[in-house]
């Protein structure tokens, strides 16, 4: 239920696919950086993995949004 409400909010905002992917990538990279700094670990691998995972999440969200707008 909450997932569909969030998806509708994103669709109403008319975000481009590139913007959605970039936003998710940035957000997960920052979370990974924050985690690495708090855990006193090298942040580079965490930021790289966070960005990769964020791009996958962003692509899936953008795909769902584009499928919903085409209907």
PQR file with spaces between the fields and no chain letter, atoms N, CA, C, O and H, PARSE charges and radii, in Angstrom:
ATOM       1  N    UNK     1       0.822   -1.193    0.000 -0.4000 1.5000
ATOM       2  CA   UNK     1       0.000    0.000    0.000 -0.0000 2.0000
ATOM       3  C    UNK     1       0.866    1.257    0.000  0.5500 1.7000
ATOM       4  O    UNK     1       0.672    2.147   -0.828 -0.5500 1.4000
ATOM       5  N    UNK     2       1.818    1.330    0.925 -0.4000 1.5000
ATOM       6  CA   UNK     2       2.677    2.512    0.997 -0.0000 2.0000
ATOM       7  C    UNK     2       3.572    2.611   -0.231  0.5500 1.7000
ATOM       8  O    UNK     2       3.879    3.710   -0.693 -0.5500 1.4000
ATOM       9  H    UNK     2       1.976    0.607    1.597  0.4000 1.0000
ATOM      10  N    UNK     3       3.993    1.458   -0.763 -0.4000 1.5000
ATOM      11  CA   UNK     3       4.842    1.455   -1.946 -0.0000 2.0000
ATOM      12  C    UNK     3       4.114    2.066   -3.135  0.5500 1.7000
ATOM      13  O    UNK     3       4.702    2.842   -3.888 -0.5500 1.4000
ATOM      14  H    UNK     3       3.744    0.565   -0.388  0.4000 1.0000
ATOM      15  N    UNK     4       2.848    1.727   -3.310 -0.4000 1.5000
ATOM      16  CA   UNK     4       2.096    2.278   -4.438 -0.0000 2.0000
ATOM      17  C    UNK     4       1.832    3.767   -4.249  0.5500 1.7000
ATOM      18  O    UNK     4       1.771    4.508   -5.230 -0.5500 1.4000
ATOM      19  H    UNK     4       2.370    1.097   -2.699  0.4000 1.0000
ATOM      20  N    UNK     5       1.675    4.217   -3.017 -0.4000 1.5000
ATOM      21  CA   UNK     5       1.477    5.642   -2.762 -0.0000 2.0000
ATOM      22  C    UNK     5       2.747    6.412   -3.109  0.5500 1.7000
ATOM      23  O    UNK     5       2.676    7.499   -3.681 -0.5500 1.4000
ATOM      24  H    UNK     5       1.724    3.615   -2.219  0.4000 1.0000
ATOM      25  N    UNK     6       3.904    5.856   -2.768 -0.4000 1.5000
ATOM      26  CA   UNK     6       5.172    6.509   -3.084 -0.0000 2.0000
ATOM      27  C    UNK     6       5.385    6.557   -4.579  0.5500 1.7000
ATOM      28  O    UNK     6       5.858    7.559   -5.116 -0.5500 1.4000
ATOM      29  H    UNK     6       3.961    4.973   -2.303  0.4000 1.0000
ATOM      30  N    UNK     7       5.029    5.456   -5.264 -0.4000 1.5000
ATOM      31  CA   UNK     7       5.187    5.395   -6.710 -0.0000 2.0000
ATOM      32  C    UNK     7       4.289    6.420   -7.392  0.5500 1.7000
ATOM      33  O    UNK     7       4.703    7.052   -8.364 -0.5500 1.4000
ATOM      34  H    UNK     7       4.645    4.642   -4.827  0.4000 1.0000
ATOM      35  N    UNK     8       3.081    6.593   -6.901 -0.4000 1.5000
ATOM      36  CA   UNK     8       2.170    7.593   -7.462 -0.0000 2.0000
ATOM      37  C    UNK     8       2.708    9.003   -7.238  0.5500 1.7000
ATOM      38  O    UNK     8       2.573    9.864   -8.107 -0.5500 1.4000
ATOM      39  H    UNK     8       2.745    6.081   -6.112  0.4000 1.0000
ATOM      40  N    UNK     9       3.313    9.240   -6.086 -0.4000 1.5000
ATOM      41  CA   UNK     9       3.886   10.561   -5.816 -0.0000 2.0000
ATOM      42  C    UNK     9       5.034   10.855   -6.768  0.5500 1.7000
ATOM      43  O    UNK     9       5.159   11.980   -7.252 -0.5500 1.4000
ATOM      44  H    UNK     9       3.423    8.540   -5.380  0.4000 1.0000
ATOM      45  N    UNK    10       5.871    9.867   -7.042 -0.4000 1.5000
ATOM      46  CA   UNK    10       6.980   10.058   -7.972 -0.0000 2.0000
ATOM      47  C    UNK    10       6.448   10.289   -9.381  0.5500 1.7000
ATOM      48  O    UNK    10       6.970   11.126  -10.117 -0.5500 1.4000
ATOM      49  H    UNK    10       5.769    8.953   -6.649  0.4000 1.0000
ATOM      50  N    UNK    11       5.412    9.548   -9.756 -0.4000 1.5000
ATOM      51  CA   UNK    11       4.840    9.703  -11.094 -0.0000 2.0000
ATOM      52  C    UNK    11       4.225   11.084  -11.271  0.5500 1.7000
ATOM      53  O    UNK    11       4.340   11.677  -12.344 -0.5500 1.4000
ATOM      54  H    UNK    11       4.988    8.867   -9.158  0.4000 1.0000
ATOM      55  N    UNK    12       3.582   11.601  -10.245 -0.4000 1.5000
ATOM      56  CA   UNK    12       2.964   12.917  -10.337 -0.0000 2.0000
ATOM      57  C    UNK    12       4.007   14.019  -10.423  0.5500 1.7000
ATOM      58  O    UNK    12       3.714   15.099  -10.936 -0.5500 1.4000
ATOM      59  H    UNK    12       3.488   11.120   -9.374  0.4000 1.0000
ATOM      60  N    UNK    13       5.189   13.779   -9.945 -0.4000 1.5000
ATOM      61  CA   UNK    13       6.256   14.776   -9.980 -0.0000 2.0000
ATOM      62  C    UNK    13       6.902   14.865  -11.359  0.5500 1.7000
ATOM      63  O    UNK    13       7.619   15.826  -11.639 -0.5500 1.4000
ATOM      64  H    UNK    13       5.428   12.902   -9.529  0.4000 1.0000
ATOM      65  N    UNK    14       6.664   13.884  -12.223 -0.4000 1.5000
ATOM      66  CA   UNK    14       7.186   13.842  -13.586 -0.0000 2.0000
ATOM      67  C    UNK    14       8.711   13.923  -13.620  0.5500 1.7000
ATOM      68  O    UNK    14       9.285   14.768  -14.305 -0.5500 1.4000
ATOM      69  H    UNK    14       6.082   13.103  -11.996  0.4000 1.0000
ATOM      70  N    UNK    15       9.345   13.043  -12.881 -0.4000 1.5000
ATOM      71  CA   UNK    15      10.802   12.997  -12.879 -0.0000 2.0000
ATOM      72  C    UNK    15      11.280   12.188  -14.085  0.5500 1.7000
ATOM      73  O    UNK    15      10.648   11.213  -14.491 -0.5500 1.4000
ATOM      74  H    UNK    15       8.878   12.356  -12.324  0.4000 1.0000
ATOM      75  N    UNK    16      12.383   12.607  -14.632 -0.4000 1.5000
ATOM      76  CA   UNK    16      12.989   11.855  -15.723 -0.0000 2.0000
ATOM      77  C    UNK    16      13.674   10.625  -15.143  0.5500 1.7000
ATOM      78  O    UNK    16      14.056   10.610  -13.973 -0.5500 1.4000
ATOM      79  H    UNK    16      12.897   13.399  -14.303  0.4000 1.0000
ATOM      80  N    UNK    17      13.824    9.600  -15.967 -0.4000 1.5000
ATOM      81  CA   UNK    17      14.460    8.362  -15.514 -0.0000 2.0000
ATOM      82  C    UNK    17      15.881    8.620  -15.024  0.5500 1.7000
ATOM      83  O    UNK    17      16.304    8.063  -14.011 -0.5500 1.4000
ATOM      84  H    UNK    17      13.514    9.613  -16.918  0.4000 1.0000
ATOM      85  N    UNK    18      16.608    9.453  -15.736 -0.4000 1.5000
ATOM      86  CA   UNK    18      17.995    9.750  -15.363 -0.0000 2.0000
ATOM      87  C    UNK    18      18.053   10.400  -13.979  0.5500 1.7000
ATOM      88  O    UNK    18      18.961   10.120  -13.198 -0.5500 1.4000
ATOM      89  H    UNK    18      16.265    9.905  -16.559  0.4000 1.0000
ATOM      90  N    UNK    19      17.091   11.260  -13.682 -0.4000 1.5000
ATOM      91  CA   UNK    19      17.057   11.926  -12.381 -0.0000 2.0000
ATOM      92  C    UNK    19      16.780   10.938  -11.262  0.5500 1.7000
ATOM      93  O    UNK    19      17.382   11.033  -10.192 -0.5500 1.4000
ATOM      94  H    UNK    19      16.353   11.487  -14.317  0.4000 1.0000
ATOM      95  N    UNK    20      15.884    9.996  -11.490 -0.4000 1.5000
ATOM      96  CA   UNK    20      15.559    8.986  -10.478 -0.0000 2.0000
ATOM      97  C    UNK    20      16.781    8.129  -10.182  0.5500 1.7000
ATOM      98  O    UNK    20      17.093    7.875   -9.018 -0.5500 1.4000
ATOM      99  H    UNK    20      15.395    9.919  -12.359  0.4000 1.0000
ATOM     100  N    UNK    21      17.473    7.681  -11.221 -0.4000 1.5000
ATOM     101  CA   UNK    21      18.656    6.835  -11.035 -0.0000 2.0000
ATOM     102  C    UNK    21      19.749    7.609  -10.308  0.5500 1.7000
ATOM     103  O    UNK    21      20.382    7.079   -9.394 -0.5500 1.4000
ATOM     104  H    UNK    21      17.220    7.886  -12.166  0.4000 1.0000
ATOM     105  N    UNK    22      19.973    8.847  -10.701 -0.4000 1.5000
ATOM     106  CA   UNK    22      21.011    9.666  -10.069 -0.0000 2.0000
ATOM     107  C    UNK    22      20.695    9.926   -8.601  0.5500 1.7000
ATOM     108  O    UNK    22      21.589    9.888   -7.756 -0.5500 1.4000
ATOM     109  H    UNK    22      19.459    9.278  -11.443  0.4000 1.0000
ATOM     110  N    UNK    23      19.440   10.187   -8.298 -0.4000 1.5000
ATOM     111  CA   UNK    23      19.035   10.455   -6.920 -0.0000 2.0000
ATOM     112  C    UNK    23      19.237    9.219   -6.037  0.5500 1.7000
ATOM     113  O    UNK    23      19.750    9.329   -4.923 -0.5500 1.4000
ATOM     114  H    UNK    23      18.714   10.219   -8.985  0.4000 1.0000
ATOM     115  N    UNK    24      18.840    8.064   -6.526 -0.4000 1.5000
ATOM     116  CA   UNK    24      19.018    6.831   -5.747 -0.0000 2.0000
ATOM     117  C    UNK    24      20.494    6.492   -5.572  0.5500 1.7000
ATOM     118  O    UNK    24      20.906    6.051   -4.499 -0.5500 1.4000
ATOM     119  H    UNK    24      18.423    7.975   -7.431  0.4000 1.0000
ATOM     120  N    UNK    25      21.287    6.693   -6.614 -0.4000 1.5000
ATOM     121  CA   UNK    25      22.722    6.421   -6.536 -0.0000 2.0000
ATOM     122  C    UNK    25      23.392    7.329   -5.512  0.5500 1.7000
ATOM     123  O    UNK    25      24.195    6.871   -4.700 -0.5500 1.4000
ATOM     124  H    UNK    25      20.952    7.051   -7.485  0.4000 1.0000
ATOM     125  N    UNK    26      23.062    8.608   -5.554 -0.4000 1.5000
ATOM     126  CA   UNK    26      23.631    9.555   -4.600 -0.0000 2.0000
ATOM     127  C    UNK    26      23.226    9.213   -3.171  0.5500 1.7000
ATOM     128  O    UNK    26      24.059    9.224   -2.265 -0.5500 1.4000
ATOM     129  H    UNK    26      22.409    8.980   -6.214  0.4000 1.0000
ATOM     130  N    UNK    27      21.958    8.914   -2.975 -0.4000 1.5000
ATOM     131  CA   UNK    27      21.471    8.617   -1.633 -0.0000 2.0000
ATOM     132  C    UNK    27      22.149    7.383   -1.041  0.5500 1.7000
ATOM     133  O    UNK    27      22.595    7.416    0.106 -0.5500 1.4000
ATOM     134  H    UNK    27      21.282    8.905   -3.712  0.4000 1.0000
ATOM     135  N    UNK    28      22.230    6.301   -1.804 -0.4000 1.5000
ATOM     136  CA   UNK    28      22.857    5.087   -1.269 -0.0000 2.0000
ATOM     137  C    UNK    28      24.362    5.256   -1.104  0.5500 1.7000
ATOM     138  O    UNK    28      24.949    4.664   -0.198 -0.5500 1.4000
ATOM     139  H    UNK    28      21.868    6.274   -2.736  0.4000 1.0000
ATOM     140  N    UNK    29      24.995    6.047   -1.958 -0.4000 1.5000
ATOM     141  CA   UNK    29      26.429    6.318   -1.784 -0.0000 2.0000
ATOM     142  C    UNK    29      26.686    7.086   -0.492  0.5500 1.7000
ATOM     143  O    UNK    29      27.633    6.788    0.235 -0.5500 1.4000
ATOM     144  H    UNK    29      24.518    6.528   -2.694  0.4000 1.0000
ATOM     145  N    UNK    30      25.849    8.065   -0.214 -0.4000 1.5000
ATOM     146  CA   UNK    30      26.007    8.834    1.025 -0.0000 2.0000
ATOM     147  C    UNK    30      25.754    7.987    2.265  0.5500 1.7000
ATOM     148  O    UNK    30      26.451    8.128    3.269 -0.5500 1.4000
ATOM     149  H    UNK    30      25.079    8.307   -0.805  0.4000 1.0000
ATOM     150  N    UNK    31      24.764    7.113    2.197 -0.4000 1.5000
ATOM     151  CA   UNK    31      24.497    6.208    3.329 -0.0000 2.0000
ATOM     152  C    UNK    31      25.672    5.265    3.535  0.5500 1.7000
ATOM     153  O    UNK    31      26.075    5.014    4.671 -0.5500 1.4000
ATOM     154  H    UNK    31      24.197    6.998    1.381  0.4000 1.0000
ATOM     155  N    UNK    32      26.225    4.743    2.448 -0.4000 1.5000
ATOM     156  CA   UNK    32      27.378    3.844    2.559 -0.0000 2.0000
ATOM     157  C    UNK    32      28.596    4.584    3.113  0.5500 1.7000
ATOM     158  O    UNK    32      29.339    4.036    3.926 -0.5500 1.4000
ATOM     159  H    UNK    32      25.898    4.948    1.525  0.4000 1.0000
ATOM     160  N    UNK    33      28.798    5.819    2.676 -0.4000 1.5000
ATOM     161  CA   UNK    33      29.909    6.621    3.193 -0.0000 2.0000
ATOM     162  C    UNK    33      29.743    6.877    4.685  0.5500 1.7000
ATOM     163  O    UNK    33      30.699    6.764    5.451 -0.5500 1.4000
ATOM     164  H    UNK    33      28.194    6.264    2.015  0.4000 1.0000
ATOM     165  N    UNK    34      28.533    7.220    5.091 -0.4000 1.5000
ATOM     166  CA   UNK    34      28.251    7.463    6.502 -0.0000 2.0000
ATOM     167  C    UNK    34      28.521    6.204    7.329  0.5500 1.7000
ATOM     168  O    UNK    34      29.120    6.279    8.402 -0.5500 1.4000
ATOM     169  H    UNK    34      27.756    7.312    4.468  0.4000 1.0000
ATOM     170  N    UNK    35      28.076    5.048    6.826 -0.4000 1.5000
ATOM     171  CA   UNK    35      28.308    3.801    7.546 -0.0000 2.0000
ATOM     172  C    UNK    35      29.805    3.518    7.687  0.5500 1.7000
ATOM     173  O    UNK    35      30.274    3.166    8.769 -0.5500 1.4000
ATOM     174  H    UNK    35      27.590    4.987    5.955  0.4000 1.0000
ATOM     175  N    UNK    36      30.540    3.671    6.608 -0.4000 1.5000
ATOM     176  CA   UNK    36      31.979    3.386    6.643 -0.0000 2.0000
ATOM     177  C    UNK    36      32.694    4.309    7.611  0.5500 1.7000
ATOM     178  O    UNK    36      33.584    3.866    8.338 -0.5500 1.4000
ATOM     179  H    UNK    36      30.159    3.956    5.729  0.4000 1.0000
ATOM     180  N    UNK    37      32.328    5.572    7.639 -0.4000 1.5000
ATOM     181  CA   UNK    37      32.972    6.518    8.556 -0.0000 2.0000
ATOM     182  C    UNK    37      32.631    6.198   10.003  0.5500 1.7000
ATOM     183  O    UNK    37      33.490    6.308   10.878 -0.5500 1.4000
ATOM     184  H    UNK    37      31.605    5.932    7.049  0.4000 1.0000
ATOM     185  N    UNK    38      31.398    5.807   10.266 -0.4000 1.5000
ATOM     186  CA   UNK    38      30.998    5.454   11.631 -0.0000 2.0000
ATOM     187  C    UNK    38      31.680    4.168   12.095  0.5500 1.7000
ATOM     188  O    UNK    38      31.984    4.020   13.279 -0.5500 1.4000
ATOM     189  H    UNK    38      30.700    5.717    9.556  0.4000 1.0000
ATOM     190  N    UNK    39      31.919    3.249   11.179 -0.4000 1.5000
ATOM     191  CA   UNK    39      32.551    1.977   11.520 -0.0000 2.0000
ATOM     192  C    UNK    39      34.072    2.054   11.455  0.5500 1.7000
ATOM     193  O    UNK    39      34.750    1.050   11.673 -0.5500 1.4000
ATOM     194  H    UNK    39      31.672    3.369   10.217  0.4000 1.0000
ATOM     195  N    UNK    40      34.619    3.242   11.156 -0.4000 1.5000
ATOM     196  CA   UNK    40      36.068    3.446   11.034 -0.0000 2.0000
ATOM     197  C    UNK    40      36.705    2.491   10.032  0.5500 1.7000
ATOM     198  O    UNK    40      37.733    1.873   10.306 -0.5500 1.4000
ATOM     199  H    UNK    40      34.068    4.057   10.980  0.4000 1.0000
ATOM     200  N    UNK    41      36.077    2.384    8.874 -0.4000 1.5000
ATOM     201  CA   UNK    41      36.594    1.533    7.798 -0.0000 2.0000
ATOM     202  C    UNK    41      36.915    2.403    6.591  0.5500 1.7000
ATOM     203  O    UNK    41      36.511    3.564    6.520 -0.5500 1.4000
ATOM     204  H    UNK    41      35.242    2.886    8.651  0.4000 1.0000
ATOM     205  N    UNK    42      37.643    1.827    5.651 -0.4000 1.5000
ATOM     206  CA   UNK    42      37.948    2.529    4.403 -0.0000 2.0000
ATOM     207  C    UNK    42      36.640    2.749    3.651  0.5500 1.7000
ATOM     208  O    UNK    42      35.895    1.800    3.411 -0.5500 1.4000
ATOM     209  H    UNK    42      37.971    0.884    5.710  0.4000 1.0000
ATOM     210  N    UNK    43      36.360    3.986    3.282 -0.4000 1.5000
ATOM     211  CA   UNK    43      35.055    4.310    2.720 -0.0000 2.0000
ATOM     212  C    UNK    43      34.926    4.025    1.227  0.5500 1.7000
ATOM     213  O    UNK    43      33.808    3.917    0.723 -0.5500 1.4000
ATOM     214  H    UNK    43      36.966    4.758    3.477  0.4000 1.0000
ATOM     215  N    UNK    44      36.033    3.900    0.510 -0.4000 1.5000
ATOM     216  CA   UNK    44      35.973    3.759   -0.948 -0.0000 2.0000
ATOM     217  C    UNK    44      35.186    2.517   -1.385  0.5500 1.7000
ATOM     218  O    UNK    44      34.286    2.656   -2.213 -0.5500 1.4000
ATOM     219  H    UNK    44      36.941    3.988    0.919  0.4000 1.0000
ATOM     220  N    UNK    45      35.470    1.325   -0.882 -0.4000 1.5000
ATOM     221  CA   UNK    45      34.695    0.165   -1.343 -0.0000 2.0000
ATOM     222  C    UNK    45      33.215    0.259   -0.976  0.5500 1.7000
ATOM     223  O    UNK    45      32.353   -0.183   -1.736 -0.5500 1.4000
ATOM     224  H    UNK    45      36.202    1.212   -0.210  0.4000 1.0000
ATOM     225  N    UNK    46      32.928    0.829    0.178 -0.4000 1.5000
ATOM     226  CA   UNK    46      31.537    0.955    0.601 -0.0000 2.0000
ATOM     227  C    UNK    46      30.777    1.928   -0.292  0.5500 1.7000
ATOM     228  O    UNK    46      29.631    1.667   -0.660 -0.5500 1.4000
ATOM     229  H    UNK    46      33.628    1.188    0.795  0.4000 1.0000
ATOM     230  N    UNK    47      31.401    3.037   -0.640 -0.4000 1.5000
ATOM     231  CA   UNK    47      30.748    4.021   -1.506 -0.0000 2.0000
ATOM     232  C    UNK    47      30.545    3.429   -2.903  0.5500 1.7000
ATOM     233  O    UNK    47      29.505    3.654   -3.523 -0.5500 1.4000
ATOM     234  H    UNK    47      32.332    3.249   -0.341  0.4000 1.0000
ATOM     235  N    UNK    48      31.513    2.686   -3.392 -0.4000 1.5000
ATOM     236  CA   UNK    48      31.369    2.068   -4.715 -0.0000 2.0000
ATOM     237  C    UNK    48      30.223    1.058   -4.727  0.5500 1.7000
ATOM     238  O    UNK    48      29.411    1.052   -5.652 -0.5500 1.4000
ATOM     239  H    UNK    48      32.357    2.504   -2.888  0.4000 1.0000
ATOM     240  N    UNK    49      30.154    0.218   -3.720 -0.4000 1.5000
ATOM     241  CA   UNK    49      29.066   -0.759   -3.649 -0.0000 2.0000
ATOM     242  C    UNK    49      27.724   -0.076   -3.420  0.5500 1.7000
ATOM     243  O    UNK    49      26.712   -0.485   -3.988 -0.5500 1.4000
ATOM     244  H    UNK    49      30.813    0.223   -2.968  0.4000 1.0000
ATOM     245  N    UNK    50      27.712    0.957   -2.596 -0.4000 1.5000
ATOM     246  CA   UNK    50      26.477    1.695   -2.359 -0.0000 2.0000
ATOM     247  C    UNK    50      25.963    2.348   -3.622  0.5500 1.7000
ATOM     248  O    UNK    50      24.760    2.328   -3.887 -0.5500 1.4000
ATOM     249  H    UNK    50      28.535    1.290   -2.134  0.4000 1.0000
ATOM     250  N    UNK    51      26.853    2.924   -4.403 -0.4000 1.5000
ATOM     251  CA   UNK    51      26.456    3.530   -5.667 -0.0000 2.0000
ATOM     252  C    UNK    51      25.939    2.509   -6.661  0.5500 1.7000
ATOM     253  O    UNK    51      24.973    2.766   -7.379 -0.5500 1.4000
ATOM     254  H    UNK    51      27.830    2.939   -4.189  0.4000 1.0000
ATOM     255  N    UNK    52      26.578    1.359   -6.702 -0.4000 1.5000
ATOM     256  CA   UNK    52      26.137    0.297   -7.606 -0.0000 2.0000
ATOM     257  C    UNK    52      24.747   -0.196   -7.235  0.5500 1.7000
ATOM     258  O    UNK    52      23.877   -0.338   -8.094 -0.5500 1.4000
ATOM     259  H    UNK    52      27.363    1.151   -6.119  0.4000 1.0000
ATOM     260  N    UNK    53      24.549   -0.453   -5.959 -0.4000 1.5000
ATOM     261  CA   UNK    53      23.240   -0.915   -5.498 -0.0000 2.0000
ATOM     262  C    UNK    53      22.183    0.164   -5.719  0.5500 1.7000
ATOM     263  O    UNK    53      21.052   -0.142   -6.097 -0.5500 1.4000
ATOM     264  H    UNK    53      25.256   -0.337   -5.261  0.4000 1.0000
ATOM     265  N    UNK    54      22.545    1.416   -5.487 -0.4000 1.5000
ATOM     266  CA   UNK    54      21.612    2.515   -5.711 -0.0000 2.0000
ATOM     267  C    UNK    54      21.212    2.664   -7.161  0.5500 1.7000
ATOM     268  O    UNK    54      20.066    3.000   -7.464 -0.5500 1.4000
ATOM     269  H    UNK    54      23.464    1.664   -5.181  0.4000 1.0000
ATOM     270  N    UNK    55      22.158    2.414   -8.068 -0.4000 1.5000
ATOM     271  CA   UNK    55      21.815    2.513   -9.492 -0.0000 2.0000
ATOM     272  C    UNK    55      20.851    1.405   -9.897  0.5500 1.7000
ATOM     273  O    UNK    55      19.969    1.623  -10.728 -0.5500 1.4000
ATOM     274  H    UNK    55      23.089    2.142   -7.823  0.4000 1.0000
ATOM     275  N    UNK    56      21.012    0.230   -9.320 -0.4000 1.5000
ATOM     276  CA   UNK    56      20.083   -0.869   -9.605 -0.0000 2.0000
ATOM     277  C    UNK    56      18.692   -0.530   -9.061  0.5500 1.7000
ATOM     278  O    UNK    56      17.688   -0.742   -9.741 -0.5500 1.4000
ATOM     279  H    UNK    56      21.728    0.053   -8.645  0.4000 1.0000
ATOM     280  N    UNK    57      18.639   -0.010   -7.848 -0.4000 1.5000
ATOM     281  CA   UNK    57      17.358    0.391   -7.267 -0.0000 2.0000
ATOM     282  C    UNK    57      16.718    1.494   -8.107  0.5500 1.7000
ATOM     283  O    UNK    57      15.522    1.445   -8.395 -0.5500 1.4000
ATOM     284  H    UNK    57      19.455    0.162   -7.296  0.4000 1.0000
ATOM     285  N    UNK    58      17.501    2.470   -8.491 -0.4000 1.5000
ATOM     286  CA   UNK    58      16.987    3.575   -9.303 -0.0000 2.0000
ATOM     287  C    UNK    58      16.474    3.116  -10.655  0.5500 1.7000
ATOM     288  O    UNK    58      15.440    3.591  -11.124 -0.5500 1.4000
ATOM     289  H    UNK    58      18.472    2.510   -8.257  0.4000 1.0000
ATOM     290  N    UNK    59      17.192    2.199  -11.282 -0.4000 1.5000
ATOM     291  CA   UNK    59      16.737    1.673  -12.570 -0.0000 2.0000
ATOM     292  C    UNK    59      15.406    0.949  -12.426  0.5500 1.7000
ATOM     293  O    UNK    59      14.526    1.099  -13.273 -0.5500 1.4000
ATOM     294  H    UNK    59      18.032    1.813  -10.901  0.4000 1.0000
ATOM     295  N    UNK    60      15.248    0.166  -11.363 -0.4000 1.5000
ATOM     296  CA   UNK    60      13.989   -0.561  -11.189 -0.0000 2.0000
ATOM     297  C    UNK    60      12.833    0.396  -10.898  0.5500 1.7000
ATOM     298  O    UNK    60      11.719    0.185  -11.379 -0.5500 1.4000
ATOM     299  H    UNK    60      15.962    0.044  -10.674  0.4000 1.0000
ATOM     300  N    UNK    61      13.086    1.437  -10.119 -0.4000 1.5000
ATOM     301  CA   UNK    61      12.046    2.429   -9.856 -0.0000 2.0000
ATOM     302  C    UNK    61      11.692    3.181  -11.141  0.5500 1.7000
ATOM     303  O    UNK    61      10.515    3.392  -11.433 -0.5500 1.4000
ATOM     304  H    UNK    61      13.991    1.608   -9.728  0.4000 1.0000
ATOM     305  N    UNK    62      12.697    3.582  -11.900 -0.4000 1.5000
ATOM     306  CA   UNK    62      12.451    4.301  -13.153 -0.0000 2.0000
ATOM     307  C    UNK    62      11.681    3.437  -14.143  0.5500 1.7000
ATOM     308  O    UNK    62      10.824    3.930  -14.876 -0.5500 1.4000
ATOM     309  H    UNK    62      13.654    3.411  -11.663  0.4000 1.0000
ATOM     310  N    UNK    63      11.987    2.160  -14.158 -0.4000 1.5000
ATOM     311  CA   UNK    63      11.271    1.243  -15.053 -0.0000 2.0000
ATOM     312  C    UNK    63       9.805    1.137  -14.656  0.5500 1.7000
ATOM     313  O    UNK    63       8.922    1.154  -15.514 -0.5500 1.4000
ATOM     314  H    UNK    63      12.683    1.759  -13.563  0.4000 1.0000
ATOM     315  N    UNK    64       9.546    1.027  -13.360 -0.4000 1.5000
ATOM     316  CA   UNK    64       8.152    0.963  -12.887 -0.0000 2.0000
ATOM     317  C    UNK    64       7.410    2.256  -13.198  0.5500 1.7000
ATOM     318  O    UNK    64       6.246    2.220  -13.599 -0.5500 1.4000
ATOM     319  H    UNK    64      10.263    1.014  -12.663  0.4000 1.0000
ATOM     320  N    UNK    65       8.057    3.373  -13.022 -0.4000 1.5000
ATOM     321  CA   UNK    65       7.421    4.667  -13.302 -0.0000 2.0000
ATOM     322  C    UNK    65       7.115    4.793  -14.781  0.5500 1.7000
ATOM     323  O    UNK    65       6.026    5.232  -15.149 -0.5500 1.4000
ATOM     324  H    UNK    65       9.003    3.401  -12.697  0.4000 1.0000
ATOM     325  N    UNK    66       8.062    4.415  -15.641 -0.4000 1.5000
ATOM     326  CA   UNK    66       7.833    4.539  -17.079 -0.0000 2.0000
ATOM     327  C    UNK    66       6.741    3.572  -17.538  0.5500 1.7000
ATOM     328  O    UNK    66       5.968    3.897  -18.439 -0.5500 1.4000
ATOM     329  H    UNK    66       8.947    4.059  -15.342  0.4000 1.0000
ATOM     330  N    UNK    67       6.672    2.375  -16.920 -0.4000 1.5000
ATOM     331  CA   UNK    67       5.603    1.422  -17.272 -0.0000 2.0000
ATOM     332  C    UNK    67       4.245    1.978  -16.861  0.5500 1.7000
ATOM     333  O    UNK    67       3.266    1.831  -17.593 -0.5500 1.4000
ATOM     334  H    UNK    67       7.301    2.111  -16.189  0.4000 1.0000
ATOM     335  N    UNK    68       4.180    2.611  -15.702 -0.4000 1.5000
ATOM     336  CA   UNK    68       2.905    3.146  -15.224 -0.0000 2.0000
ATOM     337  C    UNK    68       2.452    4.350  -16.056  0.5500 1.7000
ATOM     338  O    UNK    68       1.252    4.528  -16.269 -0.5500 1.4000
ATOM     339  H    UNK    68       4.975    2.730  -15.107  0.4000 1.0000
ATOM     340  N    UNK    69       3.379    5.169  -16.524 -0.4000 1.5000
ATOM     341  CA   UNK    69       2.991    6.335  -17.305 -0.0000 2.0000
ATOM     342  C    UNK    69       2.602    5.978  -18.735  0.5500 1.7000
ATOM     343  O    UNK    69       1.865    6.725  -19.377 -0.5500 1.4000
ATOM     344  H    UNK    69       4.354    5.024  -16.350  0.4000 1.0000
ATOM     345  N    UNK    70       3.084    4.856  -19.236 -0.4000 1.5000
ATOM     346  CA   UNK    70       2.736    4.424  -20.587 -0.0000 2.0000
ATOM     347  C    UNK    70       1.329    3.844  -20.654  0.5500 1.7000
ATOM     348  O    UNK    70       0.741    3.774  -21.733 -0.5500 1.4000
ATOM     349  H    UNK    70       3.684    4.249  -18.714  0.4000 1.0000
ATOM     350  N    UNK    71       0.792    3.436  -19.531 -0.4000 1.5000
ATOM     351  CA   UNK    71      -0.541    2.823  -19.520 -0.0000 2.0000
ATOM     352  C    UNK    71      -1.610    3.831  -19.617  0.5500 1.7000
ATOM     353  O    UNK    71      -2.790    3.480  -19.621 -0.5500 1.4000
ATOM     354  H    UNK    71       1.270    3.493  -18.654  0.4000 1.0000
